[in-house]
Amino acid sequence: MTMNYDLHQHEDVARIFRALSEPSRLTLIHCLADGPHRVGELSAHLGLAQSTVSAHLALLRDAGLVAATPDGRATLYRLANPGLDDLLHAGERLVTPGTEDVSHQGHHDDSPLVTAVDTASTGRPRTGEAVLPNPVVPA
């Protein structure tokens, strides 16, 4: 039986794993699995500088793992492929074998998601958008 290994495909997969090789980026992926977020929200949740979070998001975006959508003067980041969260959970199961697979919803049980508020104009919640509590809002 002849095996056909596609080296180019392996290089693409290796690029993805390199992008995921930093713990803060894995945490970002988990946050984005709960819905789209702005840099300031992610920065406040992770306790990292906005510039650091932006650099991590840029690397994840270049790897095709994260997508960005303009939202007024800000940018909303989301997972480019929802299956990425399943990959991270598979990695967690490798680290802690024998544990039950928990729900992929609500990674932030200790910090539940709330609805985003349009602070730019009306102060009304935006429909369908989940954000982390205590978002950082530019003055």
N, C-alpha and C positions, 0 to 999 in steps of 0.2 A: 504494500500500500504506500503510495507516494503522498507525502504531506506537503501542502502548499502554505508556506508562511509568507504573509505579505509584510515585508520589512517597512514599507511606507506606512501601513496602518499601525504597526507597532510604534513607529516614531510619533505618530499623532497621539496614541494612547499614552506614551511616555511624557509627552508635552502636557497632557491633562494632569497626570499624576505629579509632575513637577510643580504645576500651578497649585495643586492641593497639598503640597508638602510642608506648609507652614500652618501651625495650629490656629493662628488668628484668622487665616483665610477659611479654614474649616468652620470656625465659629460664624464667620460671615455667611457662608453657605447655609448653615442651619438657620440663621436669622432670616435670610431671603427665602427659605423654604416656607416660611409663615406668611409671605406676601412681600410686595414691593416696599422699599424703604429709601429714605434720603441719607446722604452721608452723615449729616448731623445726628440723625436718630441712631444710626449704627455706631457712630463715634461715642455717643453718650452711653449706649448699652455696653459696649466693649471696654470703655474706659481708655480708649486710644485717641490720639490727636487726629483731627479731621484729615490732615495731610497724610498720615499713615494709613488711615482707612481708604482714602482716595487712591493711594499707591497700590494697595492690595486689590481694590476693585478694578483698577486699570489693568493689572496683571491678569486677573480673572476674566476680564472682558477680552483682552488680547488672546486668551486661550479659548475663547468662545463659550465660556461657562456662565457668564453674566451678561445680561443685556441692559441697556440704559434707554430711558425715555425722558425727553425734556418735560418738565412740569413747572411752567413759569420760569422763574430765575433759577430754580433748583433742577435736579435730575433725580428721577426715580430709578433705582436699580432693582432687578429681579433676576431669578434664575432663567437662563436661556433654555434649559432642559430640566423639567421637574424630576426626571429619573436620577439626577445628580444626588438628590437627597437619599434615594434608595442606596446608591453606591456608598455614601458615608455611613449609613446604618449597617451595611454589610461589613464595612471596616470595623465598626464598633463591635459587631458580633464576633469578629476574628480576635479582637483584643480581650473580650470577655465571653468566651464560649460557654454555651449552656444556659445563657440568660434568655428569657423570653423576649421576643421582638415587641417593643412597645409601639404605640401608635405614632405615626409620623406627624400628627397634628399637635400643635401647641408645644413646641420645643421649650418655650419660655413659661412653663407652668408657674415658676416662682415670680415671673414678671409678665403677666398676661398682656396680650396685644389689645390696643384700644383703637378707636377710629381716629383717623387723622383730622386735624382741624385746619381749615383754610384761614391762616392768620394774616395772609396778605390783604384780605379785603373784608369778608363777611363774618369770619369767626364761626361759620357753619361747618359741620362735618362734611367731608368729601365722601361720596357714596362709593362703597365697595373697596375702600382702601384700608388696609390694616397697617398700623405702625407700632413701634415700641412706645411704652409710656414715657413721659417726660422728654419729649423731643426737644432738641436744641433748635431754637428758632432765632434767625439772625435779627438783630435789633434794628 
